[in-house]
Amino acid sequence: MAGILPSLLAADFANLYDEIMKVQEAGYLHFDIMDGRYVPNISFGPDILRALRPHSRQVFDTHLMIVEPERYIELFAEAGADVITFHYEATTHPHRVVHQVKEAGCKVGIALNPSTPLNVLEYLLEDLDQVLVMTVNPGFGGQRFIPAMVNKISELRRIIEDRGLATQIQIDGGVNLDNLAELHTLGVDLFVLGSAVFGADNPGEVVRKAREILKKDK
C-alpha cells in the first residue's frame, strides 16, 4: 500500500509538536539523520524521536545518513524508530547491519545514492523491507528530482517482481503533488515529501491531496 512520509527536516524545528499534529493523517513521519560526515549537513539525533514518540502513533521511518550506522542502531531503536534505513556505502559490512537492525526489532532498508548501482543489492534484497532510492543527492532539502532516477526505479521494481519479493520501494527527493502520480506508476510504494508538505500553508491539506492522488492512481 502506497504511503506519504512527511519529512521533519523541512518542518519548523521550534514547533515540532505542532508540526507533527498537522500531518497525523499521513500515518508516517520521516526522520533524516545527518552527521556532517557522510553528508555535508547536520540535523538531529535520537533525542528528537524520543521526545516525539509519546505524542504520535505514526510509523517513525528513520533514514540514517551517517558514517558507521552500526554504532547507532540500538540508540534509534530504543528512541522509537519503527524502520531504520542506512546507506550502503556508509558501512563496511551492510549485511551485518541489516541483521543488526532486525535484531533491534525494527524493519530495515538500504538507501542508494543516485550514482549507486542496483547491483550492490544482489545478495541483500531478500533481507530488506524497503529500498530507498535517493532521487536527489542526500544532505539538503528542497532539491529537484533527478530525471535519470526514473529508469533506476523501474528497473528495481522489475527485479523485485522477478524475485517474487514484497520489498517496498521508497523515494526521497524532489517529490511533490505535480509528479506524484507519474512516480507511482513506476512502482514506488513510499514517497518522502519534505518542503512540499511543510513548506505549504496547510501541510495537512497537502497530505490529504497526496493520498487522494495515490488512491486514484491504483
Secondary structure as the mmCIF struct_conf table of DSSP 4:
data_model
#
loop_
_struct_conf.conf_type_id
_struct_conf.id
_struct_conf.beg_label_comp_id
_struct_conf.beg_label_asym_id
_struct_conf.beg_label_seq_id
_struct_conf.end_label_comp_id
_struct_conf.end_label_asym_id
_struct_conf.end_label_seq_id
STRN STRN1 GLY A 3 PRO A 6
STRN STRN2 SER A 7 SER A 7
HELX_RH_3T_P HELX_RH_3T_P1 LEU A 8 ALA A 10
BEND BEND1 ALA A 11 ALA A 11
HELX_RH_3T_P HELX_RH_3T_P2 PHE A 13 ASN A 15
HELX_RH_AL_P HELX_RH_AL_P1 LEU A 16 LYS A 22
TURN_TY1_P TURN_TY1_P1 VAL A 23 VAL A 23
HELX_RH_3T_P HELX_RH_3T_P3 GLN A 24 ALA A 26
STRN STRN3 TYR A 28 MET A 34
STRN STRN4 ASP A 35 ASP A 35
BEND BEND2 GLY A 36 PRO A 40
STRN STRN5 ILE A 42 ILE A 42
HELX_RH_AL_P HELX_RH_AL_P2 PRO A 46 LEU A 52
HELX_RH_3T_P HELX_RH_3T_P4 ARG A 53 HIS A 55
BEND BEND3 GLN A 58 GLN A 58
STRN STRN6 VAL A 59 MET A 65
BEND BEND4 ILE A 66 GLU A 68
HELX_RH_3T_P HELX_RH_3T_P5 PRO A 69 ARG A 71
TURN_TY1_P TURN_TY1_P2 TYR A 72 TYR A 72
HELX_RH_AL_P HELX_RH_AL_P3 ILE A 73 ALA A 79
TURN_TY1_P TURN_TY1_P3 GLY A 80 GLY A 80
BEND BEND5 ASP A 82 ASP A 82
STRN STRN7 VAL A 83 HIS A 87
HELX_RH_3T_P HELX_RH_3T_P6 TYR A 88 ALA A 90
BEND BEND6 THR A 92 THR A 92
HELX_RH_AL_P HELX_RH_AL_P4 PRO A 94 GLU A 103
TURN_TY1_P TURN_TY1_P4 ALA A 104 GLY A 105
STRN STRN8 LYS A 107 LEU A 112
TURN_TY1_P TURN_TY1_P5 PRO A 114 SER A 115
BEND BEND7 THR A 116 THR A 116
HELX_RH_3T_P HELX_RH_3T_P7 LEU A 118 LEU A 121
TURN_TY1_P TURN_TY1_P6 GLU A 122 LEU A 124
HELX_RH_3T_P HELX_RH_3T_P8 LEU A 125 ASP A 127
BEND BEND8 ASP A 129 ASP A 129
STRN STRN9 GLN A 130 MET A 134
BEND BEND9 THR A 135 VAL A 136
TURN_TY1_P TURN_TY1_P7 PRO A 138 GLY A 139
BEND BEND10 GLY A 141 GLY A 142
HELX_LH_PP_P HELX_LH_PP_P1 GLN A 143 PHE A 145
TURN_TY1_P TURN_TY1_P8 PRO A 147 ALA A 148
HELX_RH_AL_P HELX_RH_AL_P5 MET A 149 ASP A 162
TURN_TY1_P TURN_TY1_P9 ARG A 163 GLY A 164
STRN STRN10 GLN A 168 ASP A 172
BEND BEND11 GLY A 173 GLY A 174
TURN_TY1_P TURN_TY1_P10 LEU A 177 ASN A 179
HELX_RH_AL_P HELX_RH_AL_P6 LEU A 180 THR A 185
TURN_TY1_P TURN_TY1_P11 LEU A 186 GLY A 187
STRN STRN11 LEU A 190 LEU A 193
BEND BEND12 GLY A 194 GLY A 194
HELX_RH_AL_P HELX_RH_AL_P7 SER A 195 PHE A 198
TURN_TY1_P TURN_TY1_P12 GLY A 199 GLY A 199
BEND BEND13 ALA A 200 ASP A 201
HELX_RH_AL_P HELX_RH_AL_P8 PRO A 203 LYS A 216
TURN_TY1_P TURN_TY1_P13 ASP A 217 ASP A 217
#
